[in-house]
Amino acid sequence: MKTIIKYLGIAIFALSVFSCSKDDDEITQLTKNIRLNNYSINDVPFNMSYNNDDLLIEYEYGNTFSIRSRIEYDNSGNIIKNGAQTFTYNTQGKIETITKNVSPSMSIVFTIAYNTEGFPERITANHSNGETATTQLEYNSNNKPIIVLEYNASTIGSPYAKTTLTYDDLGNIIGKFIERSNDGINYYTFSTTAYTYDGKKNPFALTINNTGINSFQDFQQFIGMNSLSFGRQVAFLNLWFNSPNNLVTIQDSFKTISYNYTYNEDDYPITSEEIYDASISGGIIITKDINFTYESY
């Protein structure tokens, strides 16, 4: 979870725009004249830059050896490039393919198929070495993903995975139940995780808003494009970037992660102490300090 927070751009902006309608189900009433300028984890900064249209165009992580990525838009405001990822769109203005250049000799092309209501239904990942992974999505009556079925032939042991997500009334993910299978028929429990929130405003959702996206459905896709497998981290990215509120606790059978915040007058966090406690499973306790800085525009 801590790694995901570090790599805001790498982990979420790559797949934050599968649907480009800007109509229904806005994630929250965000403060329009406030945007996240940077945040830091133990004094290691993550900086963001915006253009004259208030769109996020660059993000940079690190000190001496920093990682910098740019976001490029077309004339319609669609993201066409984000770091090493490029995007193409269908005639309805929805993302059709995403190409991720992993290395000079390795790439993955993701192809998205939509259901009759316009939401991603099947995502196929074609690897340059010939391997293929697939993801199937099922939605609830509010058009939020509740079941994610995955198949990845290159996964050792259990190539099938099923993730079930539950939500509270505000749209925060409060439960993630992961099952795995060797044959796609008989599943076994892999992990169960519960989440709680603070009821305050999420600055990462605010940052997504500064990519020109303001509908939950525009950026609900949560897949981290760092491997052939889509999930096993599906709720991970949703938690940070799609939830309207900030995480307070993350609890599973191995660890508890808690966050203690202070807030500004707009109800956005300005500091957070993260406590990673794995003592219940014989592990260690790690504390990190996170700071947020905003700017007016």
N, C-alpha and C positions, 0 to 999 in steps of 0.2 A: 504493500500500500504506500509506503514511503517513497519507493522508486517512482510510482506513478505520479505523485505530486511533483517530483523533481522535473519530470519530462512532460510538462504540460503540452507543449506543442507537438512533440513526437508522438505522444500517446493518444491525443484526442483530436487535434485539428486535422489529422490525416483522415479521419472518418467522421467528421462532424456534420457533414452536409449531404447525406444520402437523399433527402427530400428537400426541395427548395420552395415549397409553398409556404407563405408567411401569413397564414390565416388563422387556424384554430389553435386552441389550447396553449396559450403563451405560458411559459414556465413560471413567470412571476412578474410583478410590476417593478422592473429594475429602475434604479436611479439613473436617468438618462444623461445627466451631466457629470457623472462620476465614472471613472474607469480605473482598472488595476494597472498601475505603472510598473511595479515589480514586487516580488516577494523573495524571501531568503530562508534557507534552512541552515541553521548554525552558521550564519554569516556568509554562506555561499549564495550569490544572487541569481535571480532569474528575472531578466529585464524584457520589457515589451515596448515596441514602437508602433505608432499609428500614423496614417496618412492624413491629408487634409479633410477627407471624408469620414474621419474617425474610425476607419477600418484598421484592424490589426494587420501589420505588414511584416513584422519581424519579431522574433523572440530569441533570446540568447541566455544560455545557462553556463555558469562557471566563472572562475576568476582568471588566472593566468592562461589556462588552456580551456577556453570557452568554446561552446558549441552554438553556432549561430544558424538559424534557418529563416527563410523568407516565405511569405505567403503572397501569391500572385492571383489577381482577379481578372476576369474578362470584362467586356464592356457592359455586361448585364449584371455584374456584381457577383458572379459565380466564382468560387475558388477553383483555379485550374492547376495550381502548383503549390505544394506545401513541402518545403525541404526537398527530399528525394522522391516525393510522391507526385504523380500527375493525374489529372482527372478529365474524363470526357462525360458528356451529358446526352441524354436521349431527347426526343422531340418534345417531351413534356417538361423538360428542364430539370430532370432528376439525374443523379449520377448514374452512369451506365457502367463505366469501368474505372478502376484505379490501378495504376501501375506503380509498383514500389521497386526501386532499384536498390537491392540489398548490398550489392558489390558490383564491380565492373563485369563479373562473370555470372552474376546471379540476380534474377528478378522474379517478381510475382505479379500476375495480373488477376485482379479481383473483378468478377462480373456480377452485377446485381440484377435480379429479376424481382418484379413488384407484383403484389396481389391486386385484385380488382379495385381496392380502395386506395391504392397508391403507396402502400407501405412495403418495404423490403420483405420478401418472402423467402428467397433463396439466394445465397451468396456462394459463388464458386471461386476457389483460389487455384489458379494454374501456375505451377512453379516451372521455372525454366529448365529444371532437370527432369520434367515430365510428371512429377507427383501432383496429385490433386487433393484438395480438401473442400468439404462442403458444409454449409450452415443453413439450417431451416429455422424460421422464426414463426411463432404463434403468438397471437395478441388477445388481450381481454377486450371487454366491451368499450373501454376507454382508449382503445388502440395503443396500449402500452405492451411491450413484449413481456410475456410471462413464461414462455418455454423456448429454449434455444437448444436445438438438436445439432450435434456436430459429428462429423466423421473426418478423420485424418489418418490416412494410411501409413504415414511415417511415424505415428506415435507408438512408442514401445509399450507393449503390455495391453493397454485398453484403448483402441482407436476410436471408440464411440464415447460421447459425453452428452449428458442431458442436464441443463441448468434451468431451474425453476425460480422465478423471481416473484416476490410479493411487495406490495406498496402500501403506504399509509394514504390518508385522504388528501394530503398535500402533494403527492406524487413522489415522495422520497422512497427509495428502495429500503425496505426494512428486513428482508429476508432473502437469502441466497442458498438454495439447496442443490448440490451437485451430485449427480450419479454418473457412474462409468460402466462400460460394458465391453466385453470382448467380441460379441456377436451382433450387437444392436437390438437384441431381444430381451435378454436377461441382464438387468441393471443391478448394481450394488451401490450402497451409499458411500460417497467419497468424502463429503464435508457438508456441514451446516453452519451458516454464519448469520448472526443477528446484528442489526444496526439501529442506533438511536441518533436523534438530531436535536439541534438547539432552537429551532424556530426562527433563527436570524437569517440574513441574506448571504448567499453563497457567492464569493467573489469570482470563482471560476466560471459559474454560469454568467456572471456579468461580463467576463472576458469573451466568452462565446458570443454574447450579444454584440460585441464589437467586431465580429467578423461579418456583420450584416444579417445574422440569423437571429430570429426572435421567437420562433415557434418550437415547442418541445419536439415535434415530429421532424423538424429540420435537422436536428443533431442527435437524435436518440441512438443512433448507431454507435457503438461502444466497442467495436472490435479493435484490439491492439494489433497492428499489422507487423508485429515483430517475429512472426513465425507462420507456419502453414496452419496451425490451429487457431481458430478464432476465439475460443472461449477460455474457459477455465479462468478467464479474467473478465468475463462479460459484465458482471455487476460492478466489478472494480472501477471501470471507467464511468459507468453510469453514476456511481456514488459521488464521484468528485465533480462531474461536469454537468450532469442532468438533474441532480437533486436541487430543489430550490433552497434547501437549508444546509447547514454545515454539520458534518459528522461529529458526534460527541463520544460514542463508543462503538467499537467493533469487537464482537465476541464470538469465538469458536472454541473448540475443545482443546486447543493448544495455546491460545494466547488471548489477551485483552489489549486493545489499543484505545487509549482515551485522549481527549483533547480538551484543554482548558483555555478558553478564549477571553480576550478583552475586545470591546467593540467601539467603533466611532459613533457619532450622532446619527449616522444613516443606517445603523445596525449591521454594518459590515465588520468582520473581524480585523483587528490591527495587530494582535499578537496571539500566538497559540503555543501552548506547551504540549508536545506530543509525548506520551509515555507508552512505550512498547513493553508489555509485561508478559513474558513467556514462562514465568516461574511455575505456573500450574502444570507445565509439562517438563519441568526441570531445566528450562532455558534461562535466558538472561533478561535483565531489565535495561532498556535504553531510553534516554530522554533527549528530545530534540526541541530546539526553539525555532519557531516559524514567525516571521514578521511580514506584514503586508503594507504596501504603500500605494496610495491612490492619488489621482490628479483630477482636477476639474477641467472641463472643456466646453 
